[in-house]
Amino acid sequence: MFYGLLVPLKDAFSAFNIFRYITVRTALAGVTAMLICFMAGPWLIKALRRKQIGQEIRTEGPQSHHAKKGTPTMGGLLIIGATILPTLLWGNLGNTYVWLAMGTMLTFGLVGWLDDYLKVSRRRSLGLIARNKLVLQFGLAVAFGGLIMLLARAGVFDLRISLPIFKSWLPYLGLFYWPWIVLILVGSSNAVNLADGLDGLAIGLTLISAGALTALTYIAGHAVFSKYLYVARVPMAAELTVFGGALVGACLGFLWFNSHPAQVFMGDVGAISLGATLALISILIKQEFLLFSVAGVFIIELLSVAIQVSYFRLSGGKRVFRMAPLHHHFELLGWPEEKVVVRFWIMGIIFALFTLTSLKLR
C-alpha cells in the first residue's frame, strides 16, 4: 500500500525515492512485523486465556511437558498477521509471487487452525485425523501447484529445476514439476509441525531458515548477484524479499513470547503455515534442493519420526530412539529443554551458513 502511495510522489519529493529500494522496504517490513508482535502479543495471549484456548498435552509425551497443559495456543495467528500486514503495507502488491506467498500462509494456516480448534473444543491432544489433515494439505498443495503451472504457461515461472553445485545443467521437468511442488509443500509443512514440541524450538529454527531464504530471494532477484553466484535469475522473486523480511520480523517478535517458559504456543495454525510458506518461497526462487539444507534440522526431525515408525513396525515393537521426534529423544537422555533448543538452533545456523557459503561452489 505504502509502495503504491509513496513511490509515485518521488518526482515531487525526491526523498520518497528511497521506497523504491527493496532493501529499505524489507527492513521496514521486518521492523513493522516485530512491532505488531510486541503490541498485539500480550492482548492475544490474554484473549486466548480468557477463552480458555489452551494446549492439550499428549499422555505418551515426556512427563515434564504435563506442566505446560493449558498454556495458550494458536499463537500462530500472531505470526501470520504480523507477516501479512507489513507485506501489504510495504510490498509491491502488483507482484504475483507475493500474493502466492501470502495465500499459502493463509490457507495452510487455516488447516492448522481447524486442527487446533478440534483439539481445544474436544479437550484432547488429537485434532484432525492424520489422514484428513493430509488430504487437506495435499489438496491445497495441488491447487497451488496448479497456479504455479499456470504461471509457467504465462512465461513467469521456469519449469527447469535448479540443482546444487551444477552451474548450467537445469533439467526440464515439464508437468512433472507439479507433483514435485506438492511433495515439497506437504513435506515441509509437516516437518515444521513435528519440530514444534519445545519452547522456542520451531520458531527459532524457522527464523534461521527464513533469514537464509530471504537472502536467497534477494540474490535470485538481483541481476548482478545471481549471475555472479550462478543462481537462477528470477526477477519477480525480488519482491519476495519484502515478504521474507516481514516473516523474519514476525518470527523474532513471536520468539519473545514463545521462549522458555513459553507464554504462548504457535499451534498447528503456525507450524503448518510456516512450513508451507518456507517451501513455497524455495519453489518460487528455484532453490527447492537448498531448502533441504537450509531447513536441515526440520528434515532430521521428520526423518527421525519416519525411521522410528518404520523400525517399530518392522521389528515388532522395537525403537531406534527413546522417543520421536528427535528432540524428545535428547530430553529423555536427560538434557534440559533449554539445552536441546539452543543446540538445535546452533545446528540450524550451521545448516543455513553452509547453504549460503555453498553457493560459491557453483
Phi, psi and omega in degrees: 000309179296326178301313181291333182273319190270321183299318178298344181273000185297332179291327179273323180231104187299335180298331181290350178297337182298333183282357173286335188279129182296322181299319180295313182291331176294315178297317180295321178296319179296315179295318179299318180298317179297316180297321177299316179296314182295325181277319184271340183303306180301321179296317181295318181298317178296319180295319179294321178294318182297323180272003178058042176266086185244160182287135171262138186255136177295134180294331182274359180283176178303141184298330182295342183278346184294338177290344182274355182302134180094351176299133181307137179237186186068022177295347176301337176301324178293318180297315181297312180297319182286347174268315186285319181299311177296328177295318177295327182283317190249349182273163174275105187283002173272001182266120183296324182298322179297316179293325177296317180296315180293321179296319177298313180300317182291313186288318176292328175296327178295321176298315179296321178298319179298319179296315179296319181299318180293324178296314183291316183292328181267352181056049176213165186279354180252129178254252176296142171299139185308319181297316180294321179297317179295321178300316179294318180295315179295320179299315178294319180297319177297319180296313180290326174298320178297320178297319179292324177295325176294322176297323178295320178296327179279355176088014181247014172212137184262126181274010170274146183256138181267130183249143177298151176075313183289130183278314190240353181277108181235087183300137179270121183265335181061227181295339179291348176294332182299304178296332177296317177298316181299315181299315182294315182296311182292316181298315181292319180297324179281329179296314178294322180298320180291330181281349183275076183225349179231154182300118176083353186294301186294319183290324177295316178293323177295319177302314180296313181296318180295322177298315179294318180292327177296319176298319180293324178295321179295318179296314182297329182270355183259122185300317184285310183296317181296322178291318182295321183265004181056039176263140180306128181279121179230089185307319183290343181286343182304319182290340175296340178300323178296315177299317179298320177297319177296320179296317178299314179298320179294321178295317178299314181296319181289326180299331177303322182264342185262352179292157186293133352281130188295135173273340181203147175256151180286332182069179179294332179299329177273312187296312182294319181292321180294318179298315179294323181294315177301319180296315182296319178301315180297325179292313184294330179265009175067032182233045181298323181291327177291339176299326181297330178267321177303315181257040186302321181293322176299318180296319179297319178299316179296316180294326180297322178291316180298317180295315182298313182294316181297312182293323179300318181287319183287328185266357180077032174117001178276159183235148173274315180250157178297325175198146176242150003297173192300328182297329177290329178301314181289329174300315182287345173281352177108003178288134173297151182304317181298322180293318178300313183297310183296319180291326175292323175299316180300317177297321178298318178295318179299315178299316182294316180294320177299319180298313183291321180287334181290345179301324182288344178295342179287000000 
